[in-house]
Amino acid sequence: MTWRLSGIESFEMRDAMLSLARSILALAQLLTILATPDWQMFMSVPSTSLAAQCTGIKAASLWCVTGGEQLPDPAGRTIATVVLLLVLSGYRPRWSCIPHWYVAFSIAEDVTTIDGGDHVAEIFTMLLIPICLGDERVWIWRKPVYPVAPTWRGAAFAGYYLIRFQAAFIYLSAALSKLAHPAWRHATALRSLLDNPSYGAPALLRPLAEKVLSAPILAAPLTWGVIAIELSIAASTALPRRQRRVGLLLVILLHGAIILLMGLFSFGLIMIALMMAVNAGTSAVAMAPTYSPTHERAEGIASR
């Protein structure tokens, strides 16, 4: 128990890796907001108006609140863009973390063309809240001068380990679900995915992909390789920090290939950002040993 308490006391997650992860996450969401027209973002159910779909918890989402009977309304897109630009810039993480979660929640609830990454981002941004609320820095790109206040240290520690659990759960469940599917067991799933007209390989790469995946000697190791990579990523989240970097490298390679072959750009960036957060944090704290409320004021004055 003593070593666990000392680990919490010396824990420091506010490093460059976490800062970059938050910005990449915001960039992925911003690209979704700016690059997707309203008719694609908000496809209504037949015989049901968009405004009529704002029921239950969805009624609290950004586009339902700002749009009312005029959903979609440009105010929602504008507010989301401003919030995401604020997060992307790295200014005042303490102030931006809750609005960031609200935008992520609204995208997951309102946008109809989501690809799974938006639900990951919704949970991810929620788990970042206890970490960011204790961050007194004006800019996340500045190295912390003082440790997190004791009020937030335990919550930040818990949030960090829940982020690691989230990543492990996602990749473990993805691998196990593939093992339960005959197409993956028979090494035909990749070819079916890349042949899909909606999100398959681009026309330039499709002939090569079909040629490669038509050869059983190549299709089997590539298909099973995806499952092995996902299992390795899940396992890496439980390893020490240096070994977790292997998981980050595998995520970059896996989702880089998915972006190239399937065009799931926003989804790939969100998953890379999540794994970067898994690799954030250190127990080696080289800073002033105490914290006081005046530190935040001093931080703000020094940044002017």
C-alpha positions, 0 to 999 in steps of 0.5 A: 500500500505504501508504494502505491501511495508514493506512486500517486504522490510522485505521478506526473502525466502532464508531459509533451506526449499528453499535450500532443495527444489532446491536440491530435484528438481535437484536430481529428474532431475539427476535421470532421466538423469542417470537412463534412457538410450538413447533409452528411453530418445530420441524415434524418430518419425517414418521416422524422424531422431532425429536430424531432430526434432531439429526445432523451439525453440527445436533447442536451447535445450541442446541435439540439440545444442551438438548433431547436426546430432549425436543426442543423444550425450553424451556431453548433458548428461554430461553437464546436469549431471554437472549442476545438481550436482552443484545445488544439492551441493548448490554451488553459486545459483546465478551462477547455477540458469540459467544453471539449468533452461536451463537443465530443459527446455532441458529435457522438450523439448528433452526427450520423456519419460517425465511424466508431472513433467518435464514441472513443473520443467521447469517453477519452475526453471524459477521462481527461477531465480529472487530469486537466482540471488539476493542470494550472498551466496557461499553455500545455506546451510549457513544462510543469513547474509545480506538481498537481495539487493534492486535491486533483492528484488521485483523480488524475491518477485514476483517470490515467489508468482508466484511459489505459483500460479503455485502450486495452478494452478496445483492442482486446474486444476488436481482436476477439470479435474478429476471432469469432467471425468466420471471414477472419478465421478463413482469411477472407475478411481483408479482401471483403473490406478492401472491396467495399465500395463505400470505404474500401481501398481507393481505385489506385490501390485496389488492383494491387490489394486484390492481387495480394489478398488473392494469394492465400500465402499472403492473405492468411498472414496479413489477416491474422497479422491484424488480429495479432497486432490488436492483441499486442496493442492491448497487452502493451497497455499493461506493460512499463512505459518503455515497452508501451511505446511498442504498442504506440508504434503498432497503433501508428502502423495499423491505423496508418494503413487503415487511413491509406487503404480505407480513408478512415482519417479521423478514426485513425487520428483518434486512436493514435491520440488515445495510445499517445495518452497511454504512453504519457506520464512519468513518476520522475518529478523534477520540480518544486515539491509543493503547490499553492493557489498562488502558483497558478497566478504566478504561472499566468503572470509569467506567461504575459 
